[in-house]
């Protein structure tokens, strides 16, 4: 690729370092409520941010999972976390604020677990 060509989006995304501190800050915000229900707009915004973080983490994991040694415990753990993250991204937050807040917290814990790998 010559210097005047643009980097394809997939390569550009992989070249960017993960902002793990921002991810951890978003996780703290999502988990700060405990049993108290946060405002609906905040749940929506944090859920959107957490989904974005998960997409970044999953993209960063893909090369490692593709080339990793499948017989190791580390690879198995990473694959399990990857599959759980994909499940959380595909999950329906439900019809109300309580279920949406629970979904947000599940996403936050998943981001926390994946970010711990970095």
Residue frames as a rotation matrix with the C-alpha (Angstrom) as fourth column:
UNK 1
0.590 0.807 0.000 0.00
0.807 -0.590 0.000 0.00
0.000 0.000 -1.000 0.00
UNK 2
-0.359 -0.739 0.570 1.48
0.686 -0.623 -0.376 3.33
0.633 0.256 0.730 -0.97
UNK 3
-0.817 -0.068 -0.572 1.32
0.527 -0.489 -0.695 6.37
-0.233 -0.870 0.435 1.37
UNK 4
-0.859 0.504 -0.089 -1.44
-0.506 -0.812 0.291 8.06
0.075 0.295 0.953 -0.62
UNK 5
-0.325 0.770 -0.549 -3.89
0.038 0.591 0.806 5.17
0.945 0.241 -0.222 -0.24
UNK 6
0.068 0.450 0.890 -6.30
-0.926 -0.305 0.225 5.16
0.373 -0.839 0.396 2.67
UNK 7
-0.939 -0.303 0.164 -6.08
-0.345 0.823 -0.452 2.38
0.002 -0.481 -0.877 5.23
UNK 8
-0.350 0.856 -0.380 -9.07
0.038 0.418 0.908 0.05
0.936 0.304 -0.179 4.87
UNK 9
0.237 0.534 0.812 -11.49
-0.742 -0.440 0.506 0.46
0.627 -0.722 0.292 7.82
UNK 10
0.937 0.134 -0.323 -10.85
0.065 0.841 0.538 -3.03
0.343 -0.525 0.779 9.21
UNK 11
0.119 -0.973 -0.198 -7.10
0.804 0.212 -0.556 -2.43
0.583 -0.093 0.807 9.30
UNK 12
-0.338 -0.204 0.919 -7.50
-0.181 -0.944 -0.276 1.07
0.924 -0.260 0.282 10.68
UNK 13
0.640 0.657 0.399 -9.69
-0.546 0.023 0.837 -0.26
0.541 -0.753 0.374 13.49
UNK 14
0.833 -0.353 -0.426 -7.16
0.489 0.829 0.271 -2.93
0.257 -0.434 0.863 14.42
UNK 15
-0.106 -0.949 0.298 -4.30
0.606 -0.299 -0.737 -0.41
0.788 0.103 0.607 14.35
UNK 16
0.076 0.192 0.978 -5.90
-0.496 -0.844 0.204 1.79
0.865 -0.501 0.031 16.99
UNK 17
-0.880 -0.380 -0.284 -5.03
0.052 0.519 -0.853 0.92
0.472 -0.766 -0.437 20.58
UNK 18
0.079 0.920 -0.383 -7.88
0.670 0.236 0.704 0.00
0.738 -0.313 -0.598 22.89
UNK 19
-0.419 -0.109 0.901 -8.85
-0.447 -0.839 -0.310 2.75
0.790 -0.532 0.303 25.32
UNK 20
-0.292 0.260 -0.921 -9.21
0.579 0.814 0.046 0.43
0.762 -0.519 -0.388 28.31
UNK 21
-0.917 -0.066 -0.392 -9.39
0.370 -0.503 -0.781 3.32
-0.146 -0.862 0.486 30.79
UNK 22
-0.665 0.738 -0.115 -12.45
-0.736 -0.620 0.273 4.76
0.130 0.266 0.955 29.06
UNK 23
-0.174 0.587 -0.791 -13.99
-0.148 0.778 0.610 1.30
0.974 0.223 -0.049 29.04
UNK 24
-0.548 -0.094 -0.831 -13.38
0.729 0.434 -0.529 0.92
0.411 -0.896 -0.169 32.77
UNK 25
-0.966 0.227 -0.123 -14.85
-0.143 -0.866 -0.480 4.37
-0.215 -0.446 0.869 33.43
UNK 26
-0.379 0.868 -0.322 -18.00
-0.734 -0.069 0.676 3.41
0.564 0.492 0.663 31.50
UNK 27
-0.226 0.243 -0.943 -18.23
0.351 0.924 0.153 0.17
0.909 -0.297 -0.294 33.49
UNK 28
-0.851 -0.129 -0.508 -17.98
0.524 -0.208 -0.826 2.11
0.000 -0.970 0.244 36.78
UNK 29
-0.803 0.593 -0.061 -20.74
-0.595 -0.804 0.013 4.48
-0.041 0.047 0.998 35.64
UNK 30
-0.198 0.759 -0.620 -23.00
-0.504 0.464 0.728 1.59
0.841 0.457 0.291 34.67
UNK 31
-0.126 0.091 -0.988 -22.47
0.546 0.837 0.008 -0.25
0.828 -0.539 -0.156 37.95
UNK 32
-0.894 -0.352 0.277 -22.67
0.012 -0.637 -0.771 2.75
0.448 -0.686 0.574 40.29
UNK 33
-0.266 0.898 0.352 -26.41
-0.710 -0.429 0.559 2.47
0.652 -0.101 0.751 40.83
UNK 34
-0.944 -0.059 0.325 -26.52
-0.276 0.680 -0.679 -0.79
-0.181 -0.731 -0.658 42.74
UNK 35
-0.584 0.792 0.177 -30.21
0.748 0.610 -0.261 -1.51
-0.315 -0.020 -0.949 43.33
UNK 36
-0.043 0.545 -0.838 -31.34
0.006 -0.838 -0.545 2.00
-0.999 -0.029 0.033 42.36
UNK 37
0.312 0.211 0.926 -32.70
0.891 0.272 -0.363 2.36
-0.329 0.939 -0.103 38.86
UNK 38
-0.692 -0.597 -0.406 -30.88
0.375 -0.778 0.504 4.99
-0.617 0.197 0.762 36.78
UNK 39
0.055 0.689 -0.722 -32.71
-0.499 -0.608 -0.618 7.40
-0.865 0.394 0.311 34.48
UNK 40
0.653 0.327 0.683 -33.85
0.319 0.700 -0.639 5.75
-0.687 0.635 0.353 31.23
UNK 41
0.944 -0.310 -0.115 -31.78
-0.267 -0.508 -0.819 8.12
0.195 0.803 -0.563 29.05
UNK 42
0.149 -0.935 0.323 -28.65
-0.970 -0.074 0.233 7.23
-0.194 -0.348 -0.917 30.99
UNK 43
0.153 -0.017 0.988 -29.33
-0.108 0.994 0.034 3.50
-0.982 -0.112 0.150 30.61
UNK 44
0.914 0.241 0.328 -29.69
0.288 0.186 -0.939 3.97
-0.287 0.953 0.101 26.85
UNK 45
0.735 -0.675 -0.068 -26.50
-0.615 -0.620 -0.487 6.05
0.286 0.399 -0.871 26.56
UNK 46
-0.018 -0.770 0.638 -24.41
-0.876 0.319 0.361 3.72
-0.482 -0.552 -0.680 28.72
UNK 47
0.417 0.244 0.876 -25.77
0.097 0.946 -0.310 0.64
-0.904 0.214 0.370 26.94
UNK 48
0.998 -0.058 0.036 -24.78
0.026 -0.172 -0.985 2.15
0.064 0.983 -0.170 23.60
UNK 49
0.381 -0.914 0.141 -21.27
-0.907 -0.399 -0.137 2.96
0.182 -0.076 -0.980 24.91
UNK 50
-0.008 -0.358 0.934 -20.86
-0.606 0.744 0.280 -0.53
-0.795 -0.564 -0.223 26.40
UNK 51
0.753 0.313 0.579 -21.94
0.245 0.683 -0.688 -2.18
-0.611 0.660 0.437 23.14
UNK 52
0.867 -0.489 -0.100 -19.37
-0.355 -0.464 -0.811 -0.09
0.350 0.739 -0.576 21.30
UNK 53
0.080 -0.852 0.517 -16.68
-0.979 0.031 0.203 -1.15
-0.189 -0.523 -0.831 23.78
UNK 54
0.244 0.067 0.967 -17.63
-0.184 0.983 -0.022 -4.80
-0.952 -0.172 0.252 23.33
UNK 55
0.980 0.108 0.165 -17.44
0.142 0.195 -0.971 -4.50
-0.137 0.975 0.175 19.55
UNK 56
0.531 -0.848 0.008 -13.94
-0.756 -0.477 -0.448 -3.01
0.384 0.232 -0.894 19.87
UNK 57
-0.055 -0.544 0.837 -12.83
-0.842 0.477 0.254 -5.74
-0.537 -0.690 -0.485 22.26
UNK 58
0.571 0.336 0.749 -14.24
0.049 0.897 -0.440 -8.49
-0.819 0.288 0.496 20.07
UNK 59
0.964 -0.254 -0.079 -12.45
-0.125 -0.169 -0.978 -7.07
0.235 0.952 -0.195 17.02
UNK 60
0.214 -0.935 0.282 -9.20
-0.954 -0.263 -0.147 -6.93
0.211 -0.237 -0.948 18.99
UNK 61
0.048 -0.138 0.989 -9.64
-0.607 0.783 0.139 -10.54
-0.794 -0.607 -0.046 20.14
UNK 62
0.877 0.471 -0.097 -10.32
-0.361 0.510 -0.781 -11.99
-0.319 0.720 0.617 16.69
UNK 63
0.408 -0.772 -0.488 -6.68
-0.635 0.143 -0.759 -12.26
0.655 0.620 -0.431 15.53
UNK 64
-0.472 -0.585 0.659 -5.60
-0.881 0.308 -0.358 -13.81
0.006 -0.750 -0.661 18.84
UNK 65
0.194 0.627 0.755 -8.36
-0.533 0.713 -0.456 -16.38
-0.824 -0.313 0.472 18.70
UNK 66
0.894 0.165 -0.418 -7.56
-0.449 0.329 -0.831 -17.20
0.001 0.930 0.368 15.08
UNK 67
0.275 -0.885 -0.375 -3.87
-0.447 0.228 -0.865 -17.82
0.851 0.406 -0.333 15.67
UNK 68
0.015 -0.267 0.964 -3.91
-1.000 -0.024 0.009 -18.99
0.021 -0.963 -0.267 19.29
UNK 69
-0.841 -0.328 -0.431 -3.16
-0.287 0.945 -0.158 -22.46
0.459 -0.009 -0.888 20.57
UNK 70
0.041 0.999 0.025 -6.60
-0.655 0.008 0.756 -24.00
0.755 -0.047 0.654 21.06
UNK 71
0.218 0.010 -0.976 -5.27
0.427 0.898 0.104 -26.51
0.878 -0.440 0.192 23.57
UNK 72
-0.803 -0.594 -0.049 -4.42
0.320 -0.361 -0.876 -23.87
0.503 -0.719 0.480 26.19
UNK 73
-0.194 0.701 -0.686 -6.53
0.956 -0.022 -0.292 -22.75
-0.220 -0.713 -0.666 29.09
UNK 74
-0.564 -0.093 -0.821 -5.96
0.123 -0.992 0.028 -19.10
-0.817 -0.085 0.571 28.13
UNK 75
-0.951 0.234 -0.201 -7.35
-0.242 -0.162 0.957 -19.63
0.191 0.959 0.211 24.63
UNK 76
-0.489 0.805 -0.337 -10.34
0.706 0.592 0.389 -21.49
0.513 -0.048 -0.857 26.02
UNK 77
-0.229 0.366 -0.902 -11.02
0.770 -0.499 -0.398 -18.70
-0.595 -0.786 -0.168 28.52
UNK 78
-0.769 -0.103 -0.631 -10.71
-0.209 -0.893 0.399 -16.02
-0.604 0.439 0.665 25.83
UNK 79
-0.875 0.466 -0.128 -13.05
0.013 0.287 0.958 -17.95
0.483 0.837 -0.257 23.51
UNK 80
-0.302 0.779 -0.549 -15.61
0.940 0.339 -0.038 -18.37
0.157 -0.528 -0.835 26.29
UNK 81
-0.330 0.127 -0.935 -15.48
0.408 -0.874 -0.262 -14.63
-0.851 -0.468 0.237 27.07
UNK 82
-0.941 -0.041 -0.335 -15.77
-0.278 -0.467 0.839 -13.86
-0.191 0.883 0.429 23.36
UNK 83
-0.682 0.717 -0.145 -18.85
0.409 0.538 0.737 -16.07
0.606 0.443 -0.660 22.99
UNK 84
-0.172 0.607 -0.776 -20.44
0.950 -0.108 -0.294 -14.61
-0.262 -0.787 -0.558 26.13
UNK 85
-0.612 -0.103 -0.784 -19.84
0.044 -0.994 0.097 -11.08
-0.789 0.025 0.613 24.86
UNK 86
-0.945 0.290 -0.151 -21.46
-0.169 -0.037 0.985 -11.94
0.280 0.956 0.084 21.53
UNK 87
-0.399 0.824 -0.402 -24.44
0.821 0.516 0.243 -13.41
0.408 -0.234 -0.883 23.45
UNK 88
-0.244 0.274 -0.930 -24.77
0.699 -0.615 -0.364 -10.22
-0.672 -0.739 -0.041 25.53
UNK 89
-0.851 -0.107 -0.514 -24.64
-0.225 -0.810 0.542 -8.04
-0.474 0.577 0.665 22.41
UNK 90
-0.812 0.547 -0.204 -27.41
-0.028 0.312 0.950 -10.10
0.583 0.777 -0.238 20.81
UNK 91
-0.605 0.588 -0.538 -29.58
0.794 0.388 -0.469 -10.15
-0.067 -0.710 -0.701 23.95
UNK 92
-0.039 0.719 0.694 -32.79
0.407 -0.623 0.668 -8.12
0.913 0.309 -0.268 24.07
UNK 93
-0.892 -0.374 0.255 -32.80
-0.042 -0.492 -0.869 -5.54
0.450 -0.786 0.423 26.87
UNK 94
-0.539 0.754 -0.375 -36.49
0.837 0.430 -0.339 -6.14
-0.094 -0.497 -0.863 27.47
UNK 95
0.041 0.736 0.676 -39.50
0.769 -0.456 0.449 -3.85
0.638 0.501 -0.584 27.55
UNK 96
0.892 0.449 0.042 -38.94
0.301 -0.662 0.687 -1.80
0.336 -0.600 -0.726 30.69
UNK 97
0.504 -0.701 0.504 -36.41
-0.666 -0.687 -0.290 0.21
0.550 -0.190 -0.813 32.63
UNK 98
0.507 -0.299 0.808 -35.66
-0.671 0.451 0.588 -2.56
-0.540 -0.841 0.028 35.11
UNK 99
0.733 -0.230 0.640 -34.81
0.430 0.886 -0.174 -5.11
-0.527 0.403 0.748 32.42
UNK 100
0.787 -0.463 0.408 -32.86
0.190 -0.448 -0.874 -2.50
0.587 0.765 -0.265 30.43
UNK 101
0.494 -0.609 0.621 -30.83
-0.846 -0.501 0.182 -1.61
0.201 -0.615 -0.762 33.54
UNK 102
0.568 -0.262 0.780 -30.13
-0.254 0.846 0.469 -5.30
-0.783 -0.465 0.413 34.20
UNK 103
0.817 -0.265 0.512 -28.99
0.576 0.409 -0.707 -5.73
-0.023 0.873 0.487 30.59
UNK 104
0.699 -0.568 0.435 -26.74
-0.334 -0.797 -0.504 -2.65
0.632 0.207 -0.747 30.95
UNK 105
0.451 -0.520 0.725 -25.15
-0.831 0.051 0.553 -4.14
-0.325 -0.852 -0.410 34.07
UNK 106
0.681 -0.189 0.708 -24.59
0.242 0.970 0.025 -7.49
-0.691 0.154 0.706 32.32
UNK 107
0.809 -0.405 0.426 -22.89
0.373 -0.206 -0.905 -5.65
0.454 0.891 -0.016 29.45
UNK 108
0.607 -0.583 0.541 -20.76
-0.702 -0.712 0.022 -3.72
0.372 -0.393 -0.841 31.95
UNK 109
0.497 -0.410 0.765 -19.57
-0.482 0.603 0.636 -6.90
-0.722 -0.685 0.102 33.64
UNK 110
0.759 -0.198 0.620 -18.77
0.559 0.687 -0.465 -8.43
-0.334 0.699 0.632 30.27
UNK 111
0.743 -0.521 0.420 -16.73
-0.056 -0.674 -0.736 -5.36
0.667 0.523 -0.530 29.25
UNK 112
0.558 -0.518 0.648 -14.95
-0.822 -0.241 0.516 -5.55
-0.111 -0.821 -0.561 32.61
UNK 113
0.577 -0.296 0.761 -14.02
-0.022 0.926 0.376 -9.20
-0.816 -0.234 0.528 32.07
UNK 114
0.751 -0.292 0.593 -12.82
0.658 0.249 -0.711 -8.70
0.060 0.923 0.380 28.49
UNK 115
0.743 -0.478 0.469 -10.89
-0.314 -0.868 -0.386 -5.52
0.591 0.139 -0.794 29.28
UNK 116
0.692 -0.478 0.541 -9.04
-0.515 0.198 0.834 -7.45
-0.506 -0.856 -0.110 31.99
UNK 117
0.692 -0.434 0.578 -7.33
0.613 0.775 -0.151 -9.37
-0.382 0.459 0.802 29.17
UNK 118
0.455 -0.489 0.744 -5.64
0.540 -0.512 -0.668 -6.14
0.708 0.706 0.031 28.05
